[in-house]
């Protein structure tokens, strides 16, 4: 399934990115502490993400990304890093660029991210970390399948 990048709420995007960057099973309590929200709030959102096929629950270990969820979360991280880079190149400091990317990223489609990526010359590094290329939608073939954290 090919998504536009605007299917989920900002908070659900944040949860997926967090699980992706953690690199394995993540417990509900870990997520609720990180985002300073009630565990019931996280449980409800993770249930929605599980029903939609982004994550799967692993008994006593927490939640893991499905292959579909990992691909989507990889895009979410890439989108954040490209937007943060665009903001820093426009004069914002690293912290402000990251905050602004957090505020707007859930409204920015994959096609816009790809356009920004191309206009920036397919960058491989942002103020937030490495930018994984997307050879299927945007970038020339390089590093397919590697995890850039």
Buried (B, 14 or more C-beta within 10 A) or exposed (E): EEEEBBEBEEBBBBBBBBBBBBEEBBBBEBBBEBBEBEBEBBBEBBEBBBEBEBBEBEEEEBBBBBEBBBBBBBBBBBBBBBBBBBBBEEEBEEEEBBEBBBEEBBEBEBEBBBEBBEEBEBBBEBBBBBBBBBEEBBBEEEEEEEEBE
